[in-house]
């Protein structure tokens, strides 16, 4: 088993494009070493960091937030499964909030867009007297 990987190896193994890996490195989210030829070489442990980045993005964390979270990992050793569990343990609230938001969007699709009238001004069921229109433009029911 290789202890260091090329950017192509990391890309293939992680499913993340080489350009994204270079971007993550520029942002300080992952680290590589340079070979004598100048090519990037990554320790195998970078694969866990990349998986973390991908997962964190999927639940809605920004790259800045991801960087803040990754900075909490120990610098003196390769993070253990316990380190990763501790890091992600606080995300349950955020995942629950995201799930609730998606449920609100689902209800909006079925109850409003799904009804066919597509008009909050004339929809006497969901928006009598255009109450939501007074709150400002945009999808007020979903935001």
C-alpha positions as CSV (number, residue, x, y, z in Angstrom):
1,X,0.0,0.0,0.0
2,X,1.4,3.4,-1.0
3,X,2.0,5.8,1.8
4,X,1.9,8.9,-0.5
5,X,-0.4,9.5,-3.4
6,X,-0.3,11.6,-6.5
7,X,-3.0,14.2,-7.2
8,X,-4.4,11.8,-9.8
9,X,-4.5,8.9,-7.3
10,X,-6.3,11.1,-4.7
11,X,-8.8,12.4,-7.4
12,X,-9.6,8.9,-8.5
13,X,-9.9,7.5,-5.0
14,X,-11.9,10.4,-3.6
15,X,-14.1,11.2,-6.6
16,X,-13.1,14.8,-6.4
17,X,-11.6,16.6,-9.4
18,X,-7.9,17.5,-9.4
19,X,-8.9,21.1,-9.8
20,X,-11.0,21.0,-6.7
21,X,-8.1,19.3,-4.8
22,X,-5.8,22.2,-5.8
23,X,-8.5,24.7,-4.7
24,X,-8.9,22.9,-1.3
25,X,-5.2,23.1,-0.9
26,X,-5.2,26.8,-1.7
27,X,-7.8,27.3,0.9
28,X,-5.7,25.4,3.5
29,X,-8.2,22.6,3.8
30,X,-5.7,19.9,2.7
31,X,-2.0,19.8,2.6
32,X,0.5,18.2,0.1
33,X,4.2,17.9,-0.1
34,X,6.1,18.6,-3.2
35,X,8.3,15.9,-4.8
36,X,11.7,16.9,-6.3
37,X,9.9,17.3,-9.6
38,X,7.4,19.8,-8.0
39,X,4.5,17.4,-8.2
40,X,2.1,17.2,-5.3
41,X,2.2,14.2,-3.1
42,X,-0.5,13.5,-0.5
43,X,-0.4,11.3,2.6
44,X,-3.2,8.7,2.5
45,X,-4.8,10.4,5.5
46,X,-5.9,13.2,3.2
47,X,-8.6,11.0,1.9
48,X,-10.5,11.2,5.2
49,X,-10.2,15.0,5.1
50,X,-11.6,15.1,1.6
51,X,-14.5,12.8,2.5
52,X,-15.2,15.2,5.5
53,X,-15.1,18.2,3.1
54,X,-17.5,16.6,0.7
55,X,-19.9,15.5,3.4
56,X,-19.8,18.9,5.2
57,X,-20.6,20.6,1.9
58,X,-23.5,18.3,1.4
59,X,-25.0,19.3,4.7
60,X,-24.6,22.9,3.9
61,X,-21.3,24.1,5.6
62,X,-19.4,26.8,3.7
63,X,-15.7,26.2,3.0
64,X,-14.9,28.8,5.7
65,X,-16.9,26.8,8.2
66,X,-15.3,23.6,7.0
67,X,-11.9,25.1,7.5
68,X,-12.8,26.1,11.1
69,X,-14.0,22.6,11.8
70,X,-10.8,21.0,10.3
71,X,-8.7,23.3,12.4
72,X,-10.1,21.6,15.5
73,X,-8.4,18.3,14.5
74,X,-5.2,17.4,16.3
75,X,-2.0,18.6,14.6
76,X,0.3,16.2,16.3
77,X,-1.1,13.0,14.9
78,X,-3.3,11.6,12.1
79,X,-6.9,12.1,13.3
80,X,-8.4,8.9,14.8
81,X,-12.0,7.8,14.3
82,X,-12.8,9.3,17.7
83,X,-11.4,12.6,16.6
84,X,-13.7,12.5,13.5
85,X,-16.7,11.5,15.6
86,X,-16.1,14.3,18.1
87,X,-15.8,16.8,15.2
88,X,-19.0,15.8,13.5
89,X,-21.0,15.1,16.6
90,X,-22.2,18.7,16.9
91,X,-23.8,18.6,13.5
92,X,-27.0,16.8,14.4
93,X,-28.8,20.1,15.1
94,X,-27.7,21.5,11.7
95,X,-28.9,18.3,9.9
96,X,-32.2,18.5,11.7
97,X,-32.7,22.1,10.7
98,X,-31.8,21.3,7.1
99,X,-34.3,18.4,7.1
100,X,-37.0,20.7,8.5
101,X,-36.3,23.3,5.8
102,X,-36.5,20.6,3.1
103,X,-39.8,19.5,4.5
104,X,-41.1,23.0,4.3
105,X,-40.0,23.2,0.7
106,X,-41.8,19.9,0.0
107,X,-45.0,21.2,1.5
108,X,-44.7,24.3,-0.6
109,X,-44.4,22.3,-3.7
110,X,-47.4,20.2,-3.0
111,X,-49.6,22.7,-1.3
112,X,-48.8,25.8,-3.4
113,X,-47.2,25.1,-6.7
114,X,-49.0,21.7,-6.8
115,X,-52.5,23.3,-6.6
116,X,-52.1,24.9,-10.1
117,X,-53.2,28.4,-9.4
118,X,-49.6,29.7,-9.0
119,X,-50.9,33.0,-7.7
120,X,-50.6,34.2,-4.1
121,X,-52.7,37.2,-5.0
122,X,-55.7,35.1,-6.0
123,X,-55.1,32.1,-3.8
124,X,-57.9,32.4,-1.2
125,X,-56.9,29.2,0.5
126,X,-53.2,29.7,1.3
127,X,-53.0,33.5,1.1
128,X,-56.3,35.3,1.7
129,X,-56.2,39.0,0.9
130,X,-52.6,38.6,-0.3
131,X,-51.3,38.8,3.3
132,X,-47.9,37.4,2.3
133,X,-47.4,40.0,-0.4
134,X,-47.2,42.7,2.3
135,X,-44.1,41.0,3.7
136,X,-42.1,41.7,0.6
137,X,-41.2,40.0,-2.7
138,X,-40.2,36.4,-3.1
139,X,-41.4,33.1,-1.8
140,X,-42.3,34.2,1.7
141,X,-44.0,30.9,2.6
142,X,-40.8,29.0,2.0
143,X,-38.1,31.3,3.4
